[in-house]
Amino acid sequence: MKNRKIIALVISALLIALIYFTYRREKNDHFGPSIISNNVSISAQDIYLNLKGIKFDDANITKHFSHSVVTPFTVKFFKFLQRRFRDLDYESHLKAVEEYLYRIMDANRAAQMFELYKRFLEYEKKLIEAARKWPTPTNTHDAINYLRNVQKFRRDFFGNEIADILFGAQVKHQEYTLRKQNIINDKKLYAKEKEKLIKKLQEDMWGEDAATIDNAMRPYDQYREKLAIYEKDLSELDETSRKEKIKEFRQQYFSPEVVERLEKVDQEIEREKKIEEDYRTKEQRILLDQNLTAQQKEEKIRELQNEIFGDEADAFRRREAIRKAEEAFKK
């Protein structure tokens, strides 16, 4: 059962990594039609429920499957079962899951769920095998095609309707995030242009839910996204105006107490930056002093570190050793 963890690396981790490492923006119409068509009913609330953690207690599990074993909650429930009985070998795991299902559900529903669970385990194994043959994505277009291949595999395996019920909300949100980040990461666009493109993307993919699709984002994530959208605008402001704009964004997403704490963090970072700049200037003078031997330079630099960094001098020296090792490795 431990091999099931590979799935997260094969799909989710790869796609999430691409969200943050793909910087060359491509036109959204270049990506083709949405993987989950608008004919499949998926709302902003469905996305929120998909992202939200669900606690499966014995007493309330059945409420999620009162009408069918195939619901947007099924995959989360199957992951719960995998974790609950993860320390067993395959046959023992299946036996434990079957006994558990018959204990918490009526016999008919338990039988249906168990058959689907076994099918799900088979799907995971075959998906790993199939995904090994697919090229590794290097840009947004490739990432969306990868996601398209994953969902096509699911549809071929489970049938279109079941696959879209089980995975539709997850896939639609992943595709939306990829397309959206493709816009946000465009360093050539100003915020106004990005916001216009994002609004159109939201309307195209979510219709009436366009204005609320991102409501489930945490305030901190919204704030970081805002900074990314305004990256070009902020880079062209003077230091005072840039800080004022960033404070405005913080006030939009955080309480006054949090804004104050963030400002204190900024001040501390600025203070540490100035201290290190001062150290680098003095260090350079020592290194360039032709009247000193190599050993004398080393001794003076150590004295300088003790003087400037005090109790943190040893920690600074460790960071320096790591930095120099990394630089040597790059050469």
N, C-alpha and C positions, 0 to 999 in steps of 0.2 A: 504493500500500500504506500510505502514511502516514495515510490517512483511517481506517484500521482503529482507530487510537488513540481515535477518537470513541466506540467501543463502551464503553471503560472509563468514560468520562464519562457516557454514557447510562445505564448500569446500575450498575456497582460504586460509583463515586464518589457518585452520587446516593443510593444506599441507605446507604452508610457515613455520609454526611453526616447523613442522617435519624436514624441511630442516636444521634448525639451532640447533635442539635438538637431532638429531639422530647421534650418534658418533661411533657406532659399525659398521664397514664396512662389507658389505656382497658382495659376488661376483656378478657382474652384470648379469651373465648368470643365477643366481639363481632367478632373477626377472621375467623370462619368456620373450616372444617376446614383442617388442614395441607395445604399445596400438594402436598407429596410424601407420599402416604398411607403408613401403616405396612405396607401390603402390599408396598411397594418396599423391598427389603433394603438399608439403609444403616446402617452401624455407626459407633461412635465412631472406630474405626481408619480407616475410609474418610474421615472428616472430617480426621483427622490427616494422612493421605496427600494429601488435597486441598489442605491448607494448606501442606504441606511442599514446598519447592522440589525439582524433579527435574532432574538433569543428564542430558541425552540425548546420550550418546556413541554414535558409530557402532556400536561393538562391542556395546552392550547395549540398543539401542533395541528390537530384535525381541523381547526377553524380555517387554516390556510388552504385546505384541500377538501372543503365541504362539497364542492360540485365536481371536481376533477383532480386527478393526480398530476395533470399537466397544467401548471400555472407559472407565473413569473417568479414564484417563490421556490419552485421545485429544485432548481440547481443549488440554491443556497441551502436547502434542506439536505441535499445529497452531500454537499461539502461538510455539513454538520455531522452526518453519519460517518463520513470518512475520518473526521477528526475524533469522533467519539470512540470508534473501534479501530484506531490507527495502529495499535501495537500487536495486532493479530495477523497471522498469515492469511492468504487469500481465501481459502476454504473456510477457515474459522471466522474470518471477517464476514463472509456472506451469511453464515449460519447465525452469527450474533445479530446482524442487521435484520434478518428474516424474523427471528424471535422477537426482536424489539418492535418491529412494525406490527406484528400480530398482537402484541400486548397493548399497543396504544391506539389501534384502529380496528374497525370492523373487518371481518375476514375478507370480504370482497375488495375493499379499498386497499387492505394490506397486500393482497395478492397482486393487484394492479401496480402498486407502488414498488413492490419488490422486483417485478419483471422489468419495470422501467429503470430501476436502479442498476440491475445487472446489465441492461442495455447501455446505460450511461457509462459504466465502467469499461465496457467494450469500446464505446465511442472514444473515450479518453486515450485508450491504448492505441487505437488506430489513427487518431489525430496526430499523436506524437510521431508515428511512422510516416504519415503523409507530409507533415510539416517539414521534416528533414529534407525533403526534395524541393521545397519551395525556396527561391532566392531570398537572401536576407535584404530587407528593405533599406534603402539608403536615402530616401526622401519621402515627402508626404504622399506623393502619387503611389510609390511602391508600398507604403504602409497601409494605405486604404485598399490597394489591391490585395495585400496580404490578408487584411481583415475580410475582404470580399471572398477570398479563397476559403477562409475558415468557415464563414457562414454557408458557403456553397457545400462544403463538406458536411456540415451539420444537416443541411436540407436534404442532401442525398442520403444521409444516414437515417435521419428520423422522419423525413417528409417535411415539406415546406411549412405546413401549419404548425406542427409540433415544434420544429426548430425555431420558428419565429416567436412562438409563445415563450419557450424556454430561455432563449438568448436575445430576443429582439431588443429589449430595453438596453441591455448591456452594449450590444453592437451599435445601436443608434447613437448612444451617448459617446462611445469611443470614436465613432466616425465624426460626430459633431465636434468633439474636442480636437481631433487631428486637423479638421478643416479650419476651426477657429484659431488654433495655435499657429497654423500656417500664415494666417493674416497678422496675428499679433507679433510674430517673430520677424516680420519684414522690416528691416532697419531703414528702408528707403521711404517708408510711409509715415506721414504725420498722424497724430491721434484722430483728427477729424475724419481722415480717409479710412483709417482702420475701423472706427466706430460705425461708419456708414456701411462698410463691407460686412462687419459682424452682424449688424441689424438685418441686412438682406439675407445673410446665411440663416439667422434665427427664423425669419419669416418663411424662408423656403423649406426649412426642415421641420419647423414646429407649428407653423400656422398660428392659431389663436393663442398658443402657449408661448409664443416668441418672447414676450416680455417677462415671463416668469421662469424660463428654463434654467437660468443660472442662480436662482434664489437659494438653492441648496448649498451653494459654495460657502465655505467658512469666511468670515470677515478678513482674516489674514490672507487667504488665497485671493479674495477679491482685490485686496490692496496690492498684492504683488502683481496681479494681472494688470491693474491700473497703471502701475509703474512701467510695465513692459509696453503697454499701449502708448504711453506718453514718452517712451525712451528718446525718440528723436527730438521731440519738443523740449524735453528737459535738458538734453545735451547742448542746446543752443541758447540756454538762459545763463545769465551771470549767476555766481554762487548764491547771492542773497535771494534772488528771484526763484532759483531752483529750490532752495530750502523752504521758502514760503509756499511754493506749489506743493511740495511733498507734505508739508504740514496740513495743507488744505485737504489733501487726499486722506491723510490719517484721521482728520476730524470727521470725514465722511463715513469712515468704517469703524472707528474705535471710540471708546468712551474717553472723556477728558483725562481720567487717571492713566489709561493706557498710552494716550498721546504723550503725556508728561514723562512716563517711563521710557518711551521710545526716544524722546528728546535727550534724556539723561544718558541713554546708551550711545546716541550719536556724539554727545559731548565727550564721553569716555573714549570712544573710538578715535575721535579727533585728537584728543590729548595723547593717546598712545601713538598715533601717527606722527605727531610733532616730536615726541620723545625719540622715536626711531629715526626720524629724519635728522635730528640733532646728532644722534649716535653715528649715523652713516657719514655725516659730514666730518666729524672728528676722527672716525675710523679711517676715512680716506686720507686725511692729513698724515696720520701715522704710517699708513702703507706707502705713501709717497715720500716720506722722509728718508733721504739717502744717507743720512748720518747714523741711522739705526741699523743694526744687524737684524737678520730674520728672527732670531730669538728675542731680541729686545722689542721688536715690533709685536711679537706674540704676547710678551709680558705686558706691554703697555695697553694692548687691545683688551686683555683680560681685566686689567685695572679699570679701564674705561667702562667696560661692561658692568663691573661691580659698582662703580660710581653712579652710572645712569640707571641701571635696572634694579639695584639693591637686592632684596630678597628674591627677586624674579630672575636674577642673572643666570642661574643654572638652567632654568627653564628656557631662557632665551638662547643659551648655548646649545641646548638640545635641538631647538628649532633650527638654529643655524647649521648644525651638523646634518640635519635632514635635508635642508634646502640645498646645501653644497653637494650632498650625495645625489639628489635628484638632478642637479645641473650637470654633474659629471656623467650620470647615466644617459642624459639626453645627448651628450657629445659623443 
